Amino acid sequence: MAFLELSIPCTVTGQPRVERALEDVGALAVTLVDAHADAPDEQAIFEPGVGQTPLWGEMVLTALFEADTPRELLLQALAAADEGVDWSWASFREVADQDWERAWMDQYEPLHFGEHTWIVPWNHELPAAADNEGAAVVRLDPGLAFGSGTHPTTALCLGWLDRLARGGLLEGQRVLDFGCGSGILALAALKLGAESATGVDNDPQALAATADNAERNAVDDRLHVYLPGDEPDAGYPVVVANILASALIELVDTLAARVAPGGRIALSGILAGQEDEVLAHYRRHFDRLQVERLEDWILIGGIRR
């Protein structure tokens, strides 16, 4: 069975209305990719992450329709659904049937972070370098949730957790992964020696993916997931929040309250140029704030006052 694929570029501000119009006219699936990615297939997400907001300023939305869908009638329906979108930028192609939620996994290879951390697809053979006593191996199936280790924000957080483990600062600790997505950071923390982890996300699909991955890694008794506001009111020695700069600023008091005195926090999802504003807000609660950059993305680490 084949499908008709429609692709249209848009900005982060226009994304919600474009996606809504595509869904209103019967799109079977909608995928978001970075408009400027060198290898866009590796950057695709099928659902936005925390806050329902994609990470990129400019993107391409790709939607699948039944193969016999008339293109002109489809464009007319889209124009009627949202007259404010310039649908003349849309392009079409016919594509063969495949499992769209899993296709990218065929190209997803094991990834190594820091000294000990490995992220390995659940259906991939364990690399020889990861088959040793000191390796912290996370078997991952992202499903429909954001977080596979390929994005710089996730890589920054995994490297930060690996360094904490090397310094003996994760062993036996409780960890909060705020905006857990696939659960990749909570799982890595557990594999690196944390006693327990809590994952929080406002997307039920993310919570389902996290719970599934926890079971896949045999740590489901130590990882618990909650919607925002439902998690226990507690302070954590280690907190990691890989969301967006705007959300980090909005949640500064909430996140600060989750970090125990003397505890450590990692903030990511911050584009280069946004770090000064984030730092200004978090200086009220944290000392020894440090900035780390990977490509165009920033991680800020600090210690709770």
C-alpha positions in Angstrom: 0.0 0.0 0.0 1.3 3.5 -0.9 0.6 6.9 0.6 0.4 10.5 -0.5 3.0 12.6 1.4 2.5 16.3 1.8 5.4 18.5 3.0 5.2 22.1 3.9 7.8 24.4 5.6 6.7 26.5 8.6 8.0 28.4 11.6 7.7 27.5 15.3 4.9 30.0 15.7 3.0 28.7 12.7 3.4 25.0 13.5 0.4 24.5 15.7 -2.1 25.9 13.2 -0.5 24.1 10.2 -0.5 20.8 12.1 -4.1 21.4 13.3 -5.3 22.1 9.7 -3.6 18.9 8.5 -5.3 16.9 11.1 -8.6 18.5 10.4 -8.5 17.3 6.8 -7.7 13.8 7.8 -3.9 13.4 7.9 -3.0 9.8 9.0 0.2 11.0 10.6 2.2 14.2 11.0 6.0 14.4 11.4 8.1 17.3 12.3 11.7 17.7 11.1 14.3 20.4 11.5 14.3 22.5 8.3 18.1 23.0 8.6 19.2 19.5 9.7 22.0 17.9 7.6 20.3 14.5 8.2 16.7 15.3 8.9 15.6 11.7 9.2 17.7 11.5 12.4 16.0 14.6 13.8 12.4 13.6 13.2 9.8 13.6 16.0 6.3 12.3 15.7 5.0 14.3 18.7 6.4 17.6 20.1 8.1 17.4 23.4 7.3 19.0 26.7 5.0 22.0 26.3 3.8 20.6 22.9 6.5 22.9 21.3 9.2 21.7 18.9 12.8 22.6 19.5 13.4 24.2 16.1 12.6 27.7 14.9 12.0 26.6 11.3 10.8 23.1 10.4 9.1 21.0 7.8 5.8 19.3 8.6 5.2 16.1 6.6 1.7 14.5 6.6 0.5 11.2 5.2 -2.8 10.7 3.4 -4.4 7.9 1.5 -2.7 7.4 -1.8 -5.8 8.2 -3.9 -6.4 11.5 -2.2 -6.9 14.2 -4.9 -4.1 16.8 -4.4 -6.0 19.8 -5.6 -9.0 19.0 -3.5 -6.8 18.4 -0.5 -5.2 21.9 -1.0 -8.6 23.4 -1.3 -9.7 21.7 2.0 -6.6 22.9 3.7 -7.2 26.5 2.5 -10.7 26.3 3.9 -9.4 24.9 7.2 -7.0 27.8 7.7 -6.9 30.7 5.2 -4.0 32.2 7.0 -1.5 29.5 5.8 0.1 29.8 2.4 -0.5 26.3 1.2 1.2 27.1 -2.2 4.5 26.0 -0.5 3.2 22.5 -0.1 4.8 19.7 -2.1 3.7 16.1 -2.8 5.2 12.8 -3.4 4.1 9.2 -3.4 5.7 6.9 -0.8 5.7 3.2 -0.2 4.1 1.7 2.9 6.3 1.3 6.0 6.1 1.5 9.8 6.5 5.3 10.0 6.9 5.3 13.8 9.8 2.9 13.6 11.5 3.5 10.3 14.2 5.7 11.7 15.3 2.9 14.1 16.9 1.1 11.2 19.5 3.9 11.0 19.7 4.4 14.8 23.1 3.2 16.0 24.4 2.7 19.6 25.6 6.0 21.1 28.4 6.6 23.7 28.4 9.5 26.1 31.1 10.3 28.6 33.1 7.4 29.9 30.4 4.9 30.8 27.0 5.7 29.3 25.7 3.9 26.3 22.3 4.3 24.6 21.5 1.2 22.6 18.3 0.6 20.5 16.3 -2.3 22.0 16.6 -4.3 18.8 20.4 -3.7 18.2 23.2 -6.0 19.3 25.3 -4.7 22.2 28.6 -3.2 21.0 31.7 -4.9 22.2 32.9 -1.7 23.9 29.7 -1.6 25.9 29.9 -5.2 27.0 32.0 -4.6 30.1 31.3 -4.3 33.9 31.6 -0.6 34.1 29.3 0.3 31.2 25.9 1.9 32.0 23.8 0.6 29.1 20.3 1.9 28.4 18.2 -0.1 26.0 15.8 2.4 24.4 12.7 2.4 22.4 11.6 6.1 22.1 8.2 5.2 20.6 6.3 8.4 20.1 8.2 10.4 22.7 11.1 12.8 22.2 14.5 11.6 23.4 16.8 9.2 21.7 20.2 10.7 22.5 20.7 12.1 19.0 19.8 15.6 19.8 22.5 17.9 21.3 20.3 18.8 24.3 20.0 15.1 25.3 23.7 14.5 24.6 24.6 17.4 26.9 22.4 16.0 29.7 23.8 12.5 29.4 27.3 13.8 29.5 26.5 15.8 32.6 25.0 12.7 34.4 28.0 10.7 33.4 30.3 13.2 35.0 28.2 13.2 38.2 28.6 9.4 38.3 32.4 9.6 37.9 32.5 12.0 40.8 30.5 9.7 43.0 27.6 12.2 43.1 24.9 9.9 41.7 25.4 6.7 43.7 22.4 6.0 45.9 20.7 9.3 45.0 17.1 10.2 44.0 16.8 11.8 40.6 14.0 13.9 39.0 13.8 14.0 35.2 11.4 16.9 34.5 10.2 16.6 30.9 11.2 13.0 30.7 10.1 12.2 27.1 11.3 8.7 26.5 12.8 8.4 30.0 16.3 8.4 28.6 17.8 10.6 31.3 16.1 8.9 34.2 17.2 5.5 32.9 20.7 6.7 32.4 20.8 8.0 36.0 19.6 4.7 37.3 22.1 2.7 35.2 24.9 5.1 36.5 24.1 4.3 40.2 21.1 6.4 41.2 18.8 4.7 43.7 15.5 5.8 42.2 14.2 8.2 39.6 11.0 10.2 39.0 9.9 11.1 35.5 7.5 14.0 34.9 5.9 14.9 31.5 2.7 16.6 30.4 2.4 14.1 27.5 0.8 10.8 28.4 2.6 9.2 25.5 5.9 10.2 27.0 4.9 8.6 30.3 3.9 5.4 28.6 7.2 5.3 26.7 9.2 6.0 29.9 7.3 3.2 31.7 7.9 0.8 28.8 11.6 1.6 28.7 11.9 1.2 32.4 10.5 -2.3 32.2 12.7 -3.0 29.2 15.7 -2.1 31.3 14.5 -4.0 34.4 14.3 -0.8 36.5 10.5 -0.3 36.5 10.5 -0.8 40.3 12.8 2.2 40.7 11.3 4.6 38.1 7.9 6.3 38.6 6.2 8.6 36.2 3.7 11.4 36.8 1.9 14.2 35.1 3.0 17.7 36.2 1.5 18.5 39.6 0.8 14.9 40.4 4.3 13.9 41.5 5.1 13.8 45.2 6.2 17.0 46.8 9.8 16.2 47.5 13.3 17.6 47.1 15.8 15.7 45.0 19.6 15.7 45.2 19.8 15.6 41.4 17.3 17.3 38.9 17.6 17.4 35.2 15.2 19.5 33.0 15.6 19.2 29.3 12.8 21.3 28.0 12.8 24.8 26.5 14.2 28.1 27.6 10.8 29.7 27.9 9.5 26.8 30.0 12.6 26.8 32.2 12.1 30.5 32.9 8.4 30.0 33.6 9.1 27.1 36.0 12.1 28.5 37.8 10.5 28.5 41.2 8.9 25.1 40.7 12.2 23.5 39.6 14.2 25.3 42.3 11.7 23.9 44.9 12.4 20.4 43.6 16.2 20.6 44.2 17.3 19.8 47.8 19.7 22.2 49.4 23.2 21.5 48.1 21.6 19.4 45.3 22.5 19.8 41.6 20.5 20.8 38.6 21.0 20.6 34.8 19.0 22.8 32.5 18.9 22.2 28.8 16.8 22.8 25.7 18.4 26.3 25.6 19.4 27.8 22.3 22.7 29.7 22.2 21.8 33.3 22.9 19.1 32.4 25.4 21.4 31.4 28.2 21.8 34.9 29.8 18.1 35.2 30.4 17.9 31.7 31.9 20.9 32.4 34.1 19.4 35.7 35.4 16.4 33.8 36.7 18.2 30.9 38.2 20.9 32.9 40.0 18.2 33.7 42.6 18.3 30.0 43.7 21.6 28.5 42.5 25.3 29.0 42.9 28.3 27.9 40.7 26.2 28.1 37.6 28.2 26.9 34.6 27.5 27.0 30.9 28.3 24.2 28.5 27.7 24.3 24.7 27.2 21.7 22.0 26.6 23.0 18.5 23.8 25.6 18.9 22.5 24.3 22.3 23.3 25.1 25.9 23.3 23.3 29.2 23.4 25.2 32.5 24.5 23.4 35.6 24.3 24.7 39.2 24.1 23.9 42.9 21.1 24.7 45.0 21.8 27.4 47.5 
